[in-house]
Amino acid sequence: MKIIISITAFSILLFNVITQQSDYSQLRSEAETQYSQGSYSRANEIYARIDKTKLSRADLKWVEFRLADTSWRAQSQTQTSDTTKLEQAQKQLEELIRLNDGPDDREVVWAEAHESLGDYFWTRRNQMNWGAAWPHYQMSLDWWAGQRDVERARDRYLKIVFRAANPPRPDEYYYYTYYGNYIPLNILENALKISVNDNHKAHLNFLIAMTMRYAGGGDWEARQRVPDEFEDSLKPGKQTDWYDDALIYYAEWMNSNGTIQQRADGQWQQSPDYPKALELYRRLTREFSKGESRYYDQAIQQIKQITEPSLGVGIGNIFLPDSEIQFGLNARNMKQIDLAIYKIDLNRDVRFRAGVDADEGEAEEGGWIQKVQLNGRQPVKAWRKEISNSADHRPYSQTERIDSKLPTGAYILEARSGALNVRDLLLVSDVSLVLKSSGKQALAYFSHAITGAPVANATISLWESYSVNNNARWRRQRQTTNADGLAHFALRANDSKSLFVTGASVDRQAFAAGYSYDSGESDAWRIYAFTDRPAYRPKETMQWKFIARRVANGVYSTPSNQVVEYQINDPRGTKLTEGKATLNAFGSSWGSLELGEQLPLGEYNIQFWDSGRLHNIGSAQLFRLEEYKLPEFKVEVKTPEQDGKKKAFRLGENVEVNIQADYYFGGPVTNASVEVVVYQNPFYHYWHPRRDYPWYYDDLDQQRRGYYGSGQVIKRETIKTDATGKALLTFETPRQNYNQDYEYRIEARVTDSSRREIVSSDNVRVTRQRYYVYPRAAQNIYRPKDKVTVDIKALDANEQPVTTEGSVKVTRDYWWEIWVDPSGREVKGEELKALRQKSAVFPPLVARNQSPWKLKFRGYQHEDIVTQTVKTDSEGSAQFSFVAPRDGYYRVSWQSSQGVDPKRDRFLPLIQAETTVFVATNATTDLGYRREGLEIVVDKDTFKVGQTAPVMINVPDDDRYVLFSVEADDLYSYRLVHVTGNTKLIEVPIEERHVPNIFLHAAMVRDGALSVDSKQVIVPPTQQFLSVAVKADREQYQPREEGTLAITTTDANGRPVAAEVALGLIDQSVSYIQTDYAGDPRQFYYGTKRGLSVQTQSTFNQKSYTLLREVGDDQGRNEEDERAAGAGTTSYGYVAGRRGDMSAATLQSAEAPPPSTVDALSESKIGNLKSVAKRSERNMKEPPQEPAVDSVATRC
């Protein structure tokens, strides 16, 4: 009897197992059928019906994978801003990979999850994130490549490759590699080897060719392979989807790269094959009709480009007087070209309107250079260029030299061949134009292009475009430069416009192009709307208020007694309520609204109009309606403390973090599951003092801080809280071997009974040094004999104060150079200064058999001023002061030990920090400070209206002119500053119109280039801000107990002021549901800073200045000269120089060892150019003479 019972029980059990397997197999089969048809939502529903508790481990993993996979695929078929399901699915797939990432655990689910994540990043709507997708595709491909089921592996391998190459829903411009999605060549070659289908093989030939094309072809063998792969891809003919792609890109390859041929010297070269390209383009237009291929029009255009005549000239430079002249000539399908040079006057001949002599009128089509009338003018020079007309449509492209120099002036170079006529501007000049423009005005600075010296009494013409009834018009204004080379123009208001300016002093001419933007001066509204709390439940009463201001020309006014209409809309955009409000004397109004039980949940917004709803004058997110339950508990991530402070860890230490969960009503949350994720980011310590209005400095401080994203996940773990509500997490940190500090963000997630996820996080910083020191001077600029005050702050990595002791040393630094002349004697100090002043070229030129000048040292020397021991207090603060005896560049250096344990910390490096200050008067010309380029130094970054801002301008060498301006949305003031030495101290009055910020801008023309610098200055509207103090009559209240709040309002000077006050009193936990929408009203009204809208353009943006010298064989050079000039020697035997600056490579810090040799030409090129420039200035007063030929290449 027992045997019968056992057999019966076993039969029932076996029947249940078979039934369960049958149910699972049937549901899986149904789901996979839906999946194959693209019905992912239906497949997800079927998989969700499977009882996972009765599945095997392998089946359970498959179901979990398919649920995540179908979840994101179904969600991505609907366009929605809610990404919750997508992110959850991504997290689930990543977790499946993580749990099965061991070498022995990588089963099919692991490969499928990688493929799904590849699709997630690559095939979703509006994604195409190849960088994130490919690593997952690659892992899946590697897995399938190792499987024994060859047929299945081949099918899956090829599907992944083709999907990666051709994602679903590509845009109309897509082609393989369009998004940088080139598949590694070895993957494609593997796919080609396993393919058995001719179409697949041809497709892979195409992908291989495109991949090699994208990579530039690689070595010679790979480049030769590209055409072969394209040829194989074309074999199936027009039946393939990629046939026209293969034709066009094969043609493009032949048109741009072509075939490889061996030269007579045995070297290989690649050159375009135009006949083959033409054949392919014509093949495409023959086999496809217009509209049948997206490349049809492109092929037609390329055929024309190859076969039709074309002509072009290009002049990339402005040639300094006495320069050789060259230009670029491009031609195709023609035998000869007629070239001519005509002299023009830019002020007279440039025109944009239809009338020849009118200063204002309707715009004329075409560029100005084509409108210059050359008929009847005698050319300065004319000649014919013969071109061998090759039968393969090969273009001619060469740099042509004009066989004689041209006098100073403006010219048009014209090239003609048949019906083709092209022109370019040829300038021989040593002057330049700088154009500054806002929406209301323009300023032109006309100066020498090399020295930057102003040119007075020059004629400046300014063309500006504008529109009348959608008709383009131009107008011209003329001005004469003043003694500072400046000419000011008033522009048409409330209009964005193009600008073109020309200038001339006799034959010395220049031009510049620019534009201006005017935002207008509309009488706008600013409405600040807020509620008594940010989130409500249905059936509660919402209290709301708004404050309105009008702004014109940057000034606010109170629109009291004016009517404002409003409408509150629900999350669906449906009107909830509307009304009209008459503003009180404070420009405000308020009301309340009962929130019904049937109202939709979500964010509600409000729209405002003026009376009669003529104009929309504002909007705001007002509140959130939620059927919420306040969180029952809170979660805190608590990092370790040491001596009552947050612990700062050192690299290599283990970090222990406590997670604490407590109920709001008191008591720990025990046995709760906490998911903890640790993110790692690089860390760079930076600190600045607290600011009164921090929103004004966000962009300034952000420049010093980097953004590194959410960081790399280094640990993910689920832990349980103990009986006290605590859970402990430990993780390791890297040892100090990468010269990098780290910041770790520990994020803990818990879900409460209302299914709301409670998230808490904290940061741990792990650094190489124990603390940081920041010395900051109260000002950047002082006067001699002033008391210089330096605030010192010592902080650990967590911004906590450190009490420490260090040595502060003050030095006066000055720039020092030592040169060795050809005889081996050192030249320095006053002797070197005198030699520079009297030499046109430095270092001086030497004979061929002499040794060159050598730079022995270049850097800062130090004069000790004072050394003192300083100790920071419990707040990590200290103050150090000294008296600056005379003008100069002063360095304040801190040095201290960071050791605590003498034995353990004996090898730790010293803590070092420094700051610098400038000490100068208005008469100071040289501080011994050097910086490459132009620099503005402002005394502070913040000033109040009525103060004067000391500003220092530093230039790299003496006798420079700087156009200094104060600007933002307009050009407020400007002046030309002559810096006779290396530095100049000026003063800038701070005015009301400078609120809330201005930009100090400097522009310097120097050695054929424009240097600029800009510094932002904050001018806070302190007189517009109130201080509000709230004081309760006691610190703690019992439930339902009444309390009293005392509110005090004062102005910027601390004086009491009458004000209208709105007060909201809410449960603090509501802020977890929704933070405040409205924000700080001060920031709302005054937090928007002005951008730098003034545009600075110049001649240097159009063409670069150059001086080309012919080099003869009999001209003597030393080795340094040969080495510097040899690389620039052209086939015509002359050297082309470009604008340049003192080589940064020759600048040596004081700490660097002195070099044994230095390029002696690095300064002679500049000096020689200066001598040319000086001759050019003399030529204005003296008859022109034939200049001597220089023996070295000159640059500008």
ROKEZA-877349 format. One record per residue (C-alpha): y, z, x. Coordinates in steps of 0.001 Angstrom, whole numbers, plus 500000, padded with zeros to 6 digits. Each point is the difference from the previous one (the first is absolute). Example, Ala and Ser with C-alpha at 12.3 -4.5 7.8 and 13.67 -1.06 7.14 Angstrom:
BEGIN
495500507800512300503440499340501370
END
This chain:
BEGIN
500000500000500000502378500775502860499251496630501536500936498258496761503277501957499800500876499161503584499256496333499471502052500019496819502931501732501713499845497559502906499904497078497602503072501253498186501823500518503300499005496553501239501051498467496699503428501680500284500457498750503547499019496456499030502293500194496974502894501227502171499409497243502555499758497443497233503256501195498410501789499972503381498672496579500958500984498560496639503523501474500119500476498897503601498845496487499137502437499844497059502828501337502115499361497554502854499944497118497513503444501062498751501142500423503610498919496489500973502055498673497068503110501883501123499824502533497132500608502976502272501235502307497268496817499418497984497839500465503095501769503285500707499328501224496458496278499211500309499642501706503371501825503036498593497262500384497362497323500536502633498788503587500331500570500607503709498092503297500019496657498171499712500576497347502677498553499720503465502353500486502925500234496260500662500607499152496329502576502770499710501964498588502947499895496537498463501301501229496636502796502000501655500932496913502005500027497669497008502064502444497922502684500087502690499752496263500655500237498937496340502716502558499334502512498426502368498964496453499150500476500658496270503331501734500592501295497200502210499492497475497187502819501739498120503499500006501445501233503596499867502137502305502083497470502831499613497908499971503182498038503185499326496645498310499312500430497669502947500689502862502372497096502036498616497627497075500461501226499428503544499444503659500811496485499919498499499026496889501989501358501515503207498021503167499298496795497986499451500535498370503390500723503311501678496887501675498585497792497082501090501589499179503337497244501211502275498062497333501924496899500704497902501885500345496693501605496573499819498172498534497068501014497300497554502428502312498160501870500552503255500366496244500505500876499405496338502658502732500109501583498381503056500000496617498296501499501535496858502805501594502028500588496665501713500386498388496586502155502936498879502580499297502669499652496196500078499334498698496492501996502296497732503039498669498226503092499989502250498142501618502910498674497638502695499881502801502595497922498275502656500538502676502628498378502616497765497323497687498577498515498399503099498553503169501657497967500579496825498877496375499755498988500106503654497828503094499536498260498430497015499461496710501851498488501808502977497602501820497693498833496871498190499586498205503327497271502482500911497927499787496803496497498516499820500379498510496526501445496796501468500747498174496758501846502910498433501809500829503245501088496364500443501340499863496453501961503242500315501295499182503496501387496635498949501503501353496782501963502616501931501216497416502526501116497521497341501667502726497914501878501241503051501161496446500696500836499099496391500898503033497872500154499660496210503412499377498411501755498695503141503565498873499532500871496320500036501002500079503661496850501689501244497831498514502716497462501616502279501806502223502593503129500071497753499953503819499969498764500281503571496463500139498615498238498172502752496321500885500265498725500567503552498451496877501461496630501637500678499659500905496303500688496423498932497629498598502603497268502387498832500605498836496445499767496364501120496666500667501717498395501523496909501412497465497518497522497535498489502414498328497564501997497012501289503062500973497979499865503513501378499732498624503520502982497720499468501974502876498529499207502138503035500975497147502327503371499997498249500360503787500324499073499849503696502581497261500609502668501977498118499149503185501876500294498276503350503186498301498834501452503376498988499159501440503426501729497095501743496780498307501062499012502344502844498697498425503203499713496254500627496444499846498713500970501780496777503011497726499483497816496934500367497654501480497405502660500273497264500045496253499107496173499924500061499804502866497508502547498310497751498029496747500136496804501814498950501835501731497164501077496620498583496490498543499802499194501047496388503110498147498871502259500651497060497391501957498033500872503259501790502886502242499009501316500169503536499965496280500799503769499486499709500569503278501904497861498656502833501836496679500022503498501503500112499250502664502609498010497588502139502991497659499839502364502845500865497846500905503006500058496430501286503727499702499293500840503229501867497201500458502554497951496820500102497362499137502547499204501163503519500221497626502926499526500385503740502960499167502212499845498183503312500208503309501866496899501255498227501810502412497730499523499930496253502794499546497505500209499853496223502353497651498229500516499019496336497985497073498662502452498418497562497841496989499027497127502308499043502341502301498091501478497005498193496523498784499101499127503393498472503264500283498047499501496502498600496397500806499168501151502948497904502557497923498084497420497257499521497239502236498643502240502284497928502697499088497528503234501944499541499286503237498156496322499917500921500570501739503357502694502520500789500337498352503405500821496506498726503790500290500359499612501697503371497842497142501265502514497410498772502776501878501792497997500192503237499249496282499869503729499313499743500746502431502806497528498267502323500851496414499153503712499933499142502825500032502577501534503411500705502809501143502233501459503352500997502372501528502531500376503691500763502452501916502156498995503622500353502823501089502275503719500266500379500803498782503505502457501899502127502643497890501753498700498177503103496451500086498633497517497153500007499156498890496447496563499532498456498605499566496522496694499500498232499081496549498693497138499379497577499028496565498737497037498234498443499112496434499136503101498438501579500781498030503172503599500901500792502663502540499142503770499664500269501714503255500994503699500808500033502197503059500558503229500419498010502654502624500577501040501996496919502238502914499006498037502618498040503082501351498223500989496515498901496703498188499476497779502630498395500206499730496219497866501015497036502058498756497014500255496485498674503666499454500904500698499073503597503196502035500448499798502515497142499484503654500889498205500712496722497805497956497698496554499220498688497139500178502465498640496784501437496285499414500493498577500065503520500753501820503222503438499972501519498925498194503150498926496931498011503412499908498274501970499626503234501445496487500002499061498280503266500769496436498939502853498646502055499735502713502650499437499055503575496956501789501404500413502037503156496684498639501142497425497571498543496610498772501274496646498630498835496596501664500419496949497733500191496744501478498692496538498568500509498599499517496502496350501044500203497653498666497357498520503403499217503220501387498439500427502519502820503422501702499752502519500056502808501350503450500813501977500653503157502937501931501372502669497465500918502723500488502577503500498572499633500839498464503350503534501383500200501714503257499144502317500275497019503441501591499867500473503130497927499966499162496311497956499448496847497940496849499605497525498388497652496909498441501513498799497177497752496708498116500236499379496763498070496985497772499527499869497553497156500991501800496809499491503449501576503023501993501107499810503604501254502582502291501563500428503378501639502950501998501272500562500029503748502349502728501215501371500339503519501828503276499753500372503509501365501300501653496804498161501561497092500580501285496484498831503254498431500235500062496200499920503225497991499991499663496225499799502128496876500365498943496381503783500294500217501032499033503506499008498329503236501012500677503585499695497475502821500034500993503666500671497127502409499162500838503603498749498762503324496218499631499767499351501507503437502611502701500538500596500774496326503769499950500569502005499140496852501624496607499658503414500258498316501859497332498036496812498110499179499695498124496703497247501293497724498796498160496888497811501788497471498075498177497277498617502031497095497859498796497125500302501215496432499007498930496519502040499131496913498038499317496806496884499487502124501777497351502064499977500585503759503388499952501700501361500627503481503356501114501235501481500185503496502386502552501474501736499841503377501195502840502193501199500471503564498418502705502144502164502914501061500188501499503477496557501554499428498437496663499091499629501110496367500653498069496799499608501607496568499187498180496751499996501208496393497048498619498023499542499321496315498767503164498283496824500468497927498191497082501501497221499486502518500863497210502353499117498032503098502518499998502852500619497622502863502645500699502629501313497864502844502447500857502738501848498151502697502343500677502880500956496530501183496575498418500721498080503265500265498203500218496668497346502094498251498486500472496563497929502513498018498350500076496595499512502997497737500005501243496455501450502822497968498729501991497051502149501773497446498329502326497509503140500110497878501949502954498658498529500401496537500835503054497922496461501410499964498426503015498293497811502641501585498077502198497544497958503011501097497500500967497304497660503000500077497952502382497844499384503733500094496558499336501467498157496900501181496884500215497761499383500955496346497124500322497589499994498424496543501761502133497340502389501480502586503778499542500019501543497947502783503504501035501112501929497290501836503424499275501409501835497269501832503131499864502149501925496727500224502463498742502588501699496670500565500555498608503456502505497389501168500742499182503640497781502894501039501939502608497972498479501918497060501843500803496774498970502087496976499676497895496802500842502843497626500102499230496235498233496675500524496995499059497876496637499394501635497054498633498035496452500876500993496387499324499107496926501972501044496813497911500333496381501122500118497533498889502717499221496837498004503660498979499910500321500873496293503205501641498840499594503727499399503596500801499082503505498671500486503516501231499530503614500109501087501621502734502055503691500685500545500525501354503483501816503333500371502674500866502534497355500297502699498612496546499207496737501417498673497963500355496825496710501624499035497471500246497229496438500927499039497013498180498584496853501196498240496943498400501565497540499159497227496272500484500288499237496266499664502275498807502792498263498100502805499505501827503271501730498868503177503486499457501422503038499665497721503168498290501122503538499720498713502361497016499948503803500226499766502597497496498730503739500031499593501457500065496497498667497088497980497176499457502476501936497303501824498670501054503397497036502007501213501551502735502113497035502030501176496427501152499600497780502832501157496465501354499840500546503005497761496777502012499587496228499848499761498044500855496843496545501373500777497282501728498042499587502156503028498516503308500773501760501860502762497802500344503057497863503103499830499918500493503736501707498914503159498534498881503289501589500732503353499076498650503397500743502784502450500065499206503686499513502872502463502839502324500938500771501639503288502433502930500270501058499369496409500745496317500648498136496807499313497823499329503037500701497021502213496777498672501521499408498467503381497987496839500578496287500709500310500057503117497797497990500303496789502099500387496872498969502375497218501623499577496589499680502253496958500128498603496465501031502599497430499551499507496234501609502537497643500617500129496280503649499955498943499393503149497980498432501714503024496577500168501623498015497636502220498176496846498910496451500568501222497212497497500735502323497030499459499239496630501613502819498850502244500086496501501468501834500124503308501176496955501960501578500195503468502333497181501063501149499458503598503308498431501033501890499805503295502749502595500247503364499845501739502168503056499817503594499573499007502557502441498703503593499865498869502238502768498639500200500579496276502538497776498268502045500843496934499369496677498273496632498821501350499796496837497894502788498437502041497884500214503153496616498782498767500380496578501599501404501471503219497175502505500393497358497517498859500803497858503023498665502807502156496847500584497975497091497630499668497820499405496965496296499859500684498584499759496465497596502490498468498090500252503256496422499708501184497430502058498110498165502111502600498186502325497606499040500086496343498074502963498632499282501818496738500016503791500343499746503000497651502378502912499540498594503505500531500462503140497924503617500294501156500827496385499118499977498910503641498256497151501763500002499301503726500243496615501693499689499385503756500632496798501924500328499012503647502999498453501746499889497603502976500576501266503486503169499071501858499074496621501433502108497468498135503498501448500475500262500264496229500735502867497584498530500014496503500838501180496526497172500720497568500476500030496253497413502099498204499753499049496340498013502129497529499118498759496491498722502077497084499622498997496328500863502644497390498701500368496445502638497641498597498555497335502328503209499918501972499504499662503710501775502728501937500966498831503472501387502055502822500604499099503602501370501350503222500519498679503489498741501168503364501613498769503173498015499867503211502077499405503091499899499931503774502836502465500492500632503380498467503600499457498891502957497645500138503616500530501006502972498082498571503376500386501720502778498536497861503659499935500881502437500768497214501751496726500881499228496915502023503492499618501483502166502673501633503239500138501943500240501278503585500246503840500152498528500233496471497299502550499332496795498044499376497708501819497596496301499177499854497759501435497280496385500437501071497118500146497558496415500878500972497330499191497429496261499704499899498232496997498503500345501534496512503801500284500230499737503780500476502372501759502417498817500898503481501478502734502170499999498742503569501996499986503211501019496997502024502318498693502651502926497809498947501504497746502650503167497943499597500629497014502251502695497376500108498195496683500398501521496876501487498686496508500609499304499138503623498904496823501753499094499319503621499732496422501247498877498821503435501934497050501396498461497204502142500604502009503185498063503003498632503049502188499369500208502088496809502919499261497677500827502569497320502751502020498327503573498837500266499082497250502471497546498538497505502534500286497179502662498207502049497536497264500978499068499378496358503658499732498987500918497442502636496787497949499848499618497237497450496242500186500593497987503169500564497938500372502011501839497514502224498252496729500875498451499794503421499031497197502338496456498657500000499026501782503237501442503379498933498214502846498239500971500479496380501812503020498621497572502646498804500355502746497436498844503309501477500836502364497153501429499829496522500083503021497704501658503320499240501016502589502555500605503585498912502754502507500704498927503559499108502421501870497719498248503182498853496499501469499550499313502910497655497074501840498401500033499851496199497754501818497495499470499031496382500082502669497293497538500730497175501278496930498176499270497828503029503731499515500539502271500356502989503413498759500961501139498900503405503495498972501045501788498768503088503386498598500887500077496346501040502268499899503080500849496290499768499076496828498194496500498672500464496507499650498628498360503435499755496301500748499605498789503345498618496332500600500889497653502749498804496844501041501830497552502767499132496363500989500250497743499704496981497302502278501354498993503195498191496801500818501829500735499715503763496427498969500779499203497704497057503400498319499826500815499672503709499485496215499969502168499325496954503016497795500700503503501390499767501997499646496805502906497675500752502821498776497789503494498669500505503132498775498324503104498291501294503718500154499265502975497893501012503210501536501285502965497649499933503657499490499161501699496985498481500895498951503562496416500142501319498661496634501192496762500926501810497674502958499379497303498962502450497853499137496954498161496706499766498183498400497115498937496403499637501924498352497194502674501320497663499826503548498636501938502087497488499878503791500379501390502019497090500932503644500420497940501039496922498116498281497203502009501729497255503747500338499411502162501127497104502914498105498534503137500727502013498209500567503286500198497718503035496791498725501549499926499631503795498090496825500856498983498812503449499315496370500843497793499342503037499575496596501622497760499009502926502783498749502268503758500145500186502767497950498414498413499309496635501449499449496539498365501614496967500749499166496367499706503417498335499934500335496222499414502524497235497988498426497214497434500410497210500294497936496822503370498771501317501815499698503298502223503109499941501670499746503406499656498201503312501528499882503443499385498332503345499245502551502710500479499021503640497541502031502077501418499763503503497203502045501556496584500842498582501085502306497209502801500495497532500682502936497667501697499193496695500660501943496798499204498988496419501790501732497085497590500809497127501445498962496641499073500488496340498767496404499741497388500793502654498049502239497578496974500263500012499289498041503184501386497405502373498720497964502899501806499856503317499322496554501384500691498511503410499632496399501129500443498826503583499980496462501345498567500094503485498462497382502276499319497455497293498463502439497531501042502398497262499078503668500298500341502267496977499430503643499170500437501992496822499994503688499135499990501490496512502282502934499196499520502182496928503125501076498098498669502245497196502071500347496799500125503769500312502955500341497614497844498582497192497209502563500289499634503333498234497923502959501110497988501642497209498568503505500452497557501557497512499260503724500163497597501897497720500671503588498968496578500973501358497285498518502187497087500306497560499600500030496201497255500979497628498760497528497341502516499568497112502558502119501830503593498729499910501952499321503153503487499003501041500986497269502456503409499917501692501177496509500953502874499379502407501531496595500808502306499474502998501579496966501662499667498812503608502519502638501130498097502837498313502524500418497189498725500564496443500282497035497673499470499504496272496931497831499341497524499063497312496546501310500884496554498979498698497190502502500544496268499440499633497430502812500250496355498881500147496539501089501078499632499071503662496518498532499441501528497233497838501298498455503216496402499322500965499657497780496928503228498121500721502751500474502549503637499753498990501083496457499137503746500357500413500304501344503541503110501407501672503147498902498095501990499959503250497587497505501448499973497998496749503773499497500021500791500072503694496684499472501767500159496221500265501370498988503352501602496681500700498159497460502053501585498006502777501097496966497989502469498608502531498408497032501745500518499278503696499295496431501078501075498081503070499817496801501962497083501559501875497923499887496796500428496219499983499485498879503596499570501688503381502470499509502846498689498424503170501171498678503339497820497293501532500411499327503716498603497061501961498014501107503009499881497782503100497422500081502772502632500678502646501300503149498376499130503162501886498070502795498292498327503136501161496482500873498824501241502188497196502147497102498742497074497579500166497696502359498146502533500635497230501193496436499550496826498088500698498443500750496631503016498497498267500093496719501929499489497037497702498901496463500712503673498993500189500635502339502927502266502477498277499495503555498916500448501139496406501336503501499620500139502033496784502015502943498907498671503214501433500637503586500820499399502199502961496235500143500289498634503194498532497254499877502603502526500706502755501136503252498393498353502952501706500042503554498746501087502721502386496457501342500043498415496641500894499361499185503682502543497571501426498692496417500102499590498304503354501414496696498726501701498742496895500869496617498563503383499448501627500837497350497419499875502338497016503676500718500426501098496913501868499197497901496953502402502073497974502574500192502720499920496275500643500493499354496328502998502300500030501532497920502746499463496880497929501614501719497058503012501024502048500468496439501197499833498891496391502829502379499112502082498727502927499406496435498896502067500738496902503043500378502246499146497749502975499033496322500189496243499558499899498289499521503357496558498781500891497918503179500200497841500652502998496256499931499559498511503493500074496983500587502161498160502176497480499036499812496370502555501627497767499340501698496708501865501251496968
END
